[in-house]
Amino acid sequence: MTGTAVIIPAKDEADRIGATVTAALGLPGVDLVVVVDDGSTDQTGRVAKAAGARVVRHSRNRGKAAAMESGAEVVSLFDGDSPRHLLFLDADLGETARTAEPLIEPVMAGEADMTIAVFANRVKLGGHGFVVKLAREGIERATGWAPSQPLNGQRCLTRAAFEAAQPLAHGFGVETALTIDLLRKGFRVREVEVEMAHRATGTDWRAQLHRARQFRDVARALLVRR
């Protein structure tokens, strides 16, 4: 039976990556966890390795899409005749990553080509929803489907679906583009409610800059898919 590999892009997440890796390794059917240390300046890679992950490091920050691609490439080195499904998780989930099993099940059962998490318990974020609205409306215009959490990075997909979406959109536009590209190519995409939770984001200048970058990358991804 096809197994599942977990890929975790991470930058400066030494405080949470250990718990995330440990939780991911406990998921049914998961036999490989790959952490992509995307130019961290802390001990993210070392902590992830100590927790049991295979770690690949980018010497400089290359962005989420590049980290996802690097992780998938590492998984392919361990795949046999039946490529593993790919479960992408964010590094800051901590122990809540243990609730990711509902994302895996429809893909394992052949009922979906990609699942997208819907967080049942939403953390209050510091933004005003501009990026989410941009992504949701853009996906709906392109495909006719309006996901409730279009930017959620917790996704499980088949290797075939991942390869069909290559090349991935740049940076934070990757989730929006992934959804559009797979739906347009006839792949089955489903949202699944899970009990995971992120660290709350703030309203300081760093958080605002992050959201500005998100908006830019999502807008770029939508523009080339008009």
C-alpha positions, 0 to 999 in steps of 0.5 A: 500500500502506498505510504505517505511522506510529510514535508515541512518547510521551515524557517527559524522555527526551532521552538516548535519544529521538534514537536511538529516532527514528533507529531507528524511521525506518529500519523498512521501510514507516515514513514518519512518526514522531511524538513526543509530548513529554508535558510534558518538562522537558528537551530531549526535543522538540528532540532528537526533532525534530533526529532527524527526528520530527514533534513535538507537545508537551503543556504539562503531563504528561497521561499515556500514553493522552493522548499516544497519542491526540495522536499518532494525531491528528497522524498522521491529518493526514498520512493520505491515502485509506488510513490508516496503521497505527499502531506505538506505541513507548516512548521509551527503546528506543534503537537496539533500536527497529530490531527492531520490524519483526516487529510490523508484518508481521502487521498489514501482511499482514492477519493481525492487527489488533493485535500486542503485543511479547514481549521475547526479552531481558528486563531485570531489573526492580526490581518484584515482578511484582504489576502484570503479574500483575494485568493478565494475570489481569484480561485472562484473566478478561475474555477467556479469553486470558492474554498473556505480557507484558500491559503491553508498550507496543510495539504495532502496530494498524490505524487501525480497531482504534485507533478501536474502542478509543476512548476509551482508558483512563487512564494506565498502564491503557491497554495492559490496556484496549486488549487487553480492548476489542479482543478483546471486539469481535472484533479479532485480537490476537497476541503477537510476539517481538522483540529490543527492550529497555527501560532497567532500572528501579530500586528507589528511591522514584521507581520504587516510586511509578511501579509504584504508579501502574501498579497503580492505573491497571490496577486502574481499567481492569479495574474498569470492564470487569468 
